[in-house]
Amino acid sequence: KATSALPSHLIIELTSRRTAGDRTGWFPRASDEARTLDEWTDFLARAARDLPNLAVTFAGRGDPVEHPDAHAVLRAARDAGVAHIHVRTDPSRPVDQLRPLLGLCDVLSLDLLANTAATHERLVADGRYEAAVSAIETLLAERDGRLPWIVPRITRCDATMGEIEGFYDRWLMRAGAAVIDPLPATASDRL
């Protein structure tokens, strides 16, 4: 079997639902294609069997934690033997919804999006910047050892240009990692 031609990293979008609206139109709306937990479990088992050292990122236009079976799907990925699990989600949800992810993934990316409450509010309009920062700090304090990696993320756009350096320095020192994402191509003509 020629496994070298197969991908070693899959990006899975569990849902197109988001907690923080559509981020000023960064992503086009899409309909959810509902997959059952059994379908995800079967798919992940086959993928892990056929793709040694498989890494899976649960992300996309939707927030994977919004899927009703998100935690069960992540457990199924781990149980199937997926070697590396990355979850990208919104830290502005209640921290009790984020805590279970600490035991279910190797990398937890948190889309903070900005370095100030004013810019966050301009981008997301949810009034939850301080809660999001607090959730990230809580997760950093509660993780077991060095895993999962907690990775705060900011998206480069006109609104955040003056905050990029401060964001990166702050979270690199605090979390050991930070990501500056490019503006999605679908949003470049909107902002």
N, C-alpha and C positions, 0 to 999 in steps of 0.2 A: 504494500500500500504506500503511495507517495504522499506522506503527510507533510513534507516540506512545502508543498504548494498550497496547503490549507492555512487559513488565518490562525494566528495565535492570540488574537484579541478581538472580542466581539463587543459591540455596543448595543445594548438592548433597551428599547423604550417601552416600559411597561404601560404607560398611560400618557395622554397629552394634557391631563389636568395639572394645574399649577395652584399653589396657595396664594401667590402674590400677583394675581392677575396675569396679563400677557406681557408684562415688562415693557410697557409703552410700544407694543407692536413688534418686539424683537423677533418673535416667532409667529409664523402663520398659524391660524387655528386649524386643528385637524380633529377628525372624529376618532374616538377610541375603538380599537379593534379588540374586543374582549377575548382574552384567552383564559382558560380555566387554570387553576393551580396544577391539575394533572397534566395539562398540555405543557406548561412551563417545566414541570418536573421531568417529564419525558424528554423534552428538547434539551434541557441542561445535562441530563444523564448521557444522552447520545453525544452531545458536543464535548463533554469532558472525556468520554471514552475515546472519541476519534481525534481529539486535539490535545496532545500531551502538553502539560504546563500552560493550560488555557487561562487567560485573563479575561474577565468580563466586567465591563463598565455598565452600570444601570444608570442611564441618563437620557437626554434627548430634549425635545421641546417640552415635554411634561416632566413633572417631578415624580420619580419612582415611588416615593413614600406615599403619594396620593393613591396608589393602587391599593384596593382593599386587601389583597393578599401579599403585599410587598414583603413583609417579614418572613412569611412562609416561603416565598420564592427565593429569597436570599438564603434561608436555611437549606432549601432544596439544592441550590447551587453549591453550597459548602458540602452537603451530604453527597452530592454527585461527584465530588472530587475536583471541582473548579479550583485551580491553584491560587488565583488572585482575584479578589472581588473589590471593585471600586463602586461607590455609590455617590452620586452627585445630587445634592438636595438643598433645600431652602432652610437656613438656620432660624428664620423668624417664627417658625412654628413652636409650640410649647416644648420645652426641653424634654419632658416626659415622652414625647413622640420620637425624639432623637436618640435617647439613651439606649434603646434596644439595638440600635445600629452598631454600637461599640463592639458587640460580640458577634456581629454578622458580616463584617467587612474588614479589609486590610487597609483601605484608603477611604476616608470620608471627606469628600469635597463639599464645602459649604459656600454657597453663592451669596456672600455678604453684599457684593456689588458696589459698595462705596466705602469711604473712610470717614464720612460724617453723616449725622442724622439728616441734615438738610438735603444733601445730595441723594441719600437713600430714599427719602420721602419723594423727591422729584422723580426718581426712576420707578419706584414701586407703589408709592401712595398707600402704604399700609400702617404707618406710624409705629413700626416695630423694630426700628434699628437698634435701640438699646437692648431690647429683649433678645435680638439676634446675637449681639456681641456677648451678652451675658450667657447665652446658650453655648456659644463657642468656648468661652472661658470655663464653663461648667464641664463640658465634655473633655477639655484638655486636662482638667483636674481629676476627672473620674476614670479616664481610660486606664486600662490595665497595662502598665509598663509603657512601651514605646508604640504599641499598635492599638488601634489603627492609627495611621497617620491622619491627623486632622489638618485639612488644607483649606484655609480661607481663600476665596477667589473674588477678584474684582474684574469688571469688564471695561476695557478701554473704550471710552466714547467722549464726546465733547463735555458732558457733565462731570466726568471723573478725571479729566486730564491733569488738573492741579492736585489730585489726591493720590495718584499712582505711587509716587515715591514713598510718601508717608505710610500708605497702606502696606506696601511691600516690606519696608523696614520694620514696621510694627509687628506684622504677623510672622515674618521670618524669625525675628528675635523671640517671639512668644511661642509660636507653634513649631518652629523649625522648618516651615514650608509656607509658601504663598504662591498664588498663580495670578498672572495678569492675562486675561482672555481677550482675544480680539472681538470686536463687535461682529455678531453674526452677519453674514452677507445679506440675509433677508431684511436686516434692519438698517443697513447703510444708507438706503435712500429715504428712510423715515426720520432719522435723527440728524 
